[in-house]
Amino acid sequence: MSELHPADIAEIISSVSRDEGASLFEELNIEAAAETLSELEPDVQTDIIAELGPEKASDIIEMMPPDEAADVLSDLPPETAKSVLELIEKEEADDIQELLSHEEDTAGGLMTNEFLSYLPQTKICEVMERFRADAQDVENIYYIYVTDRAERIMGVVSLRELIIADPDENPDITLAEIMETNVKMVQADDDESIVAAAISKYNLVAIPVVNDEKEMLGIVTVDDIIDRILPPKAKSKKRKV
């Protein structure tokens, strides 16, 4: 089962009885369980987490990207969600709680707060070295964001631009020298239709979400938009725990 694609596992679990589905889910390893849980419909998620109990559920949800974990928790009964969240490591729980505070059909509700950003004066050779370690903790990486020390966005560098930059020829080349400064971005409270329109218009695979001071809060990826459009699994409501 664990060798199947998570979407296929979710389809199998959803096609059998509740007890059989829960039994199949419990046989998955933690990584496969985390990937599969986000593919299940909310009512099936609730049934499975009820069977698992808060402790095992928290271990699985802790393995998920924060935006997917927030989606799962927002569909659980408030008391269940709270008991699971209390068992998750504080730093990760804070990330999830931040996402839960946004309306689900807004940029803030769609975003993940996992992204890579570096200071503009960072040398390309250093970025490449740090990237190898930093990328292990981020699910999707399409761009490197360039921010100042207050996390205000200054520019963006695609992975292609990063790779073709030649630090051997110019070891002192920095992100500031190759970054695109005309950054397309959205506000946290922008409606999901605005986010989709911006991603489509500018042919982006991810767009940064900022506050009024242009401080980066997270990113919305194109797959998040596709999940909402074809067709949305979630319901429009406030996501607060």
CORFEN-V583985 format. One line per field, one symbol per residue. burial: # if it has 16 or more other ideal C-beta (glycine too) atoms within 10 Angstrom, else .. Layout:
BEGIN
burial=???
END
This chain:
BEGIN
burial=.....#..##..#.......##.##..#...#########...######.##.#.#####################...##.###..#...##.######.#################...####.#...#.........#######.....######..##..#.#......##..##...#.####.#.#..##.##....#.#####...#.#######.##.##.....#....#.#
END
